[in-house]
Amino acid sequence: MPEAEAAFEPVALLKALVHSGVDFIVVGGMAATMHGSPVATTDVDIVPRRERANLQRLSDALDGLEARVYVSRDESHRFAHDGSSLGDAAVWNLATRFGGLDITFEPAGTGGFSDLSARAGVIDLDGVPIRVAALDDVIRSKAAANRDKDRATLPLLRRLQDLSETTRSGRRAKRPGGRSRAP
């Protein structure tokens, strides 16, 4: 049984979801971290595809993760769930044996999975492909959520965005003879 504050092992948590066949996109602070943000996060936020079979795979994965509803640092409760009931709530804040897992179906400022999926990238995490929301979408969601902690990280995320755009626009393919050309 996980404690409300189990050791945070995000790689193990994400791998467990992927190995269970759950179709999801990482959002929030973990997505920001995967894009290079140095700001520490204490949980994994995901947006699962809201389709019954996928939610059933998520439910099965949650059983394996010993997921419980997070109440406070010292308290969490078991809960009954299946592919249908998981889709009945807008957000689930859970404690698992690998740490916190927040499940949301429509993060602030987004249209949910289908909206985020169009621009999501894939990051290889120890040989496991993890879909991650585009940095633009992470910024859009944090700006729309407008929480103190999100407002505090937005300048850094926008700087990462600027650096990423500068790097992309500054790349040049080499022609034979060493001259650069735009890709």
C-alpha positions as CSV (number, residue, x, y, z in Angstrom):
1,M,0.0,0.0,0.0
2,P,1.6,3.3,-1.0
3,E,2.0,6.1,1.5
4,A,0.5,9.4,0.5
5,E,4.1,10.6,0.1
6,A,5.9,7.7,-1.5
7,A,9.4,8.1,-3.0
8,F,9.0,9.9,-6.3
9,E,10.1,7.7,-9.2
10,P,8.7,9.3,-12.3
11,V,10.5,7.1,-14.7
12,A,9.1,3.9,-13.2
13,L,5.6,5.5,-13.0
14,L,5.7,6.5,-16.7
15,K,7.1,3.1,-17.8
16,A,4.4,1.3,-15.9
17,L,1.7,3.3,-17.8
18,V,3.3,2.7,-21.2
19,H,3.9,-1.0,-20.5
20,S,0.2,-1.3,-19.6
21,G,-0.7,0.1,-23.0
22,V,-2.2,3.4,-21.8
23,D,-2.3,6.1,-24.4
24,F,-1.5,9.4,-22.6
25,I,0.4,12.7,-22.9
26,V,2.6,14.1,-20.1
27,V,1.7,17.7,-19.2
28,G,2.4,20.1,-16.4
29,G,5.6,20.3,-14.4
30,M,6.9,16.9,-15.6
31,A,6.4,18.0,-19.2
32,A,8.3,21.2,-18.5
33,T,11.1,19.2,-16.9
34,M,11.3,17.0,-20.0
35,H,11.6,20.1,-22.1
36,G,14.6,21.3,-20.0
37,S,13.1,23.2,-17.1
38,P,15.2,22.9,-13.9
39,V,12.2,23.5,-11.7
40,A,11.6,20.4,-9.6
41,T,8.2,18.8,-9.7
42,T,6.7,16.4,-7.2
43,D,4.2,14.5,-9.3
44,V,3.4,13.3,-12.9
45,D,0.5,14.9,-14.7
46,I,-1.0,13.1,-17.6
47,V,-3.9,13.5,-20.0
48,P,-5.1,10.1,-21.1
49,R,-7.1,9.5,-24.3
50,R,-10.7,9.4,-23.1
51,E,-11.7,6.2,-24.7
52,R,-13.2,3.4,-22.7
53,A,-10.7,0.7,-23.6
54,N,-7.8,3.0,-22.9
55,L,-9.3,4.1,-19.6
56,Q,-9.7,0.4,-18.7
57,R,-6.0,-0.1,-19.4
58,L,-5.4,2.9,-17.2
59,S,-7.5,1.4,-14.4
60,D,-5.6,-1.9,-14.6
61,A,-2.3,0.1,-14.5
62,L,-3.6,2.0,-11.4
63,D,-4.2,-1.3,-9.7
64,G,-0.6,-2.4,-10.4
65,L,0.6,1.0,-9.1
66,E,-1.5,0.6,-5.9
67,A,-3.1,3.9,-6.6
68,R,-5.0,5.7,-3.9
69,V,-6.9,9.0,-3.9
70,Y,-4.5,11.6,-2.5
71,V,-6.0,13.6,0.4
72,S,-2.9,15.1,2.2
73,R,0.7,14.5,2.7
74,D,-0.1,11.8,5.3
75,E,-3.4,10.5,4.0
76,S,-4.7,8.7,1.0
77,H,-7.7,6.4,0.4
78,R,-8.3,3.3,-1.7
79,F,-11.0,3.7,-4.3
80,A,-12.9,1.5,-6.7
81,H,-12.4,2.3,-10.4
82,D,-12.8,1.0,-13.8
83,G,-12.7,2.2,-17.4
84,S,-16.0,3.9,-17.0
85,S,-15.7,5.5,-13.6
86,L,-12.3,7.0,-14.3
87,G,-13.9,9.1,-17.1
88,D,-16.6,10.4,-14.7
89,A,-14.2,12.8,-12.9
90,A,-12.4,15.8,-14.5
91,V,-9.3,15.3,-12.4
92,W,-7.8,12.5,-10.2
93,N,-5.1,13.3,-7.7
94,L,-3.5,10.0,-6.8
95,A,-0.7,8.6,-4.7
96,T,1.0,5.5,-6.1
97,R,3.9,3.3,-5.1
98,F,6.1,5.5,-7.3
99,G,4.7,8.9,-6.1
100,G,2.1,11.3,-7.1
101,L,0.0,10.9,-10.3
102,D,-2.5,13.6,-11.4
103,I,-4.9,12.6,-14.2
104,T,-6.7,15.3,-16.0
105,F,-8.8,15.1,-19.1
106,E,-8.8,18.8,-20.1
107,P,-5.9,20.9,-18.7
108,A,-6.6,24.6,-18.4
109,G,-6.4,26.4,-21.7
110,T,-6.5,23.2,-23.8
111,G,-9.1,21.0,-25.5
112,G,-7.7,17.9,-23.9
113,F,-6.0,14.9,-25.5
114,S,-6.9,15.5,-29.1
115,D,-5.8,19.2,-28.9
116,L,-2.5,18.3,-27.2
117,S,-1.9,15.2,-29.4
118,A,-1.5,17.3,-32.6
119,R,1.7,18.9,-31.3
120,A,3.0,16.4,-28.7
121,G,6.4,15.1,-29.1
122,V,8.0,11.8,-28.1
123,I,10.9,11.6,-25.7
124,D,12.8,8.3,-25.3
125,L,13.0,7.5,-21.6
126,D,15.4,4.6,-21.1
127,G,14.2,3.0,-24.3
128,V,10.5,3.7,-23.6
129,P,8.7,6.3,-25.9
130,I,6.8,8.9,-23.8
131,R,4.5,11.4,-25.4
132,V,5.0,14.9,-24.0
133,A,2.9,18.0,-24.6
134,A,4.7,20.6,-26.7
135,L,6.3,23.4,-24.7
136,D,3.9,25.9,-26.3
137,D,1.0,23.9,-24.9
138,V,2.6,23.6,-21.4
139,I,3.0,27.4,-21.4
140,R,-0.6,27.9,-22.7
141,S,-2.0,25.6,-20.0
142,K,0.1,27.1,-17.1
143,A,-0.9,30.7,-18.2
144,A,-4.6,29.7,-18.3
145,A,-4.4,27.9,-14.9
146,N,-3.0,31.2,-13.5
147,R,-1.9,29.7,-10.2
148,D,0.9,31.3,-8.2
149,K,3.2,28.3,-8.9
150,D,2.5,28.5,-12.6
151,R,3.0,32.3,-12.8
152,A,6.3,31.8,-11.1
153,T,7.6,29.3,-13.7
154,L,6.2,31.0,-16.8
155,P,9.2,33.4,-17.4
156,L,11.6,30.5,-17.3
157,L,9.4,28.4,-19.6
158,R,9.1,31.3,-22.1
159,R,12.9,31.7,-22.0
160,L,13.3,27.9,-22.8
161,Q,10.8,28.5,-25.6
162,D,12.8,31.4,-27.0
163,L,16.0,29.4,-26.8
164,S,14.4,26.5,-28.6
165,E,13.2,28.7,-31.3
166,T,16.5,30.4,-31.7
167,T,18.3,27.0,-31.9
168,R,15.8,25.8,-34.5
169,S,16.1,28.9,-36.6
170,G,19.9,29.0,-36.3
171,R,20.5,25.5,-37.6
172,R,22.0,25.4,-41.0
173,A,22.6,22.4,-43.2
174,K,26.1,22.2,-44.7
175,R,26.5,22.1,-48.4
176,P,29.5,20.3,-50.0
177,G,32.4,22.8,-49.6
178,G,31.3,23.8,-46.1
179,R,28.9,26.6,-47.0
180,S,25.7,26.8,-44.9
181,R,22.2,26.9,-46.3
182,A,18.8,27.1,-44.6
183,P,17.4,23.6,-44.1
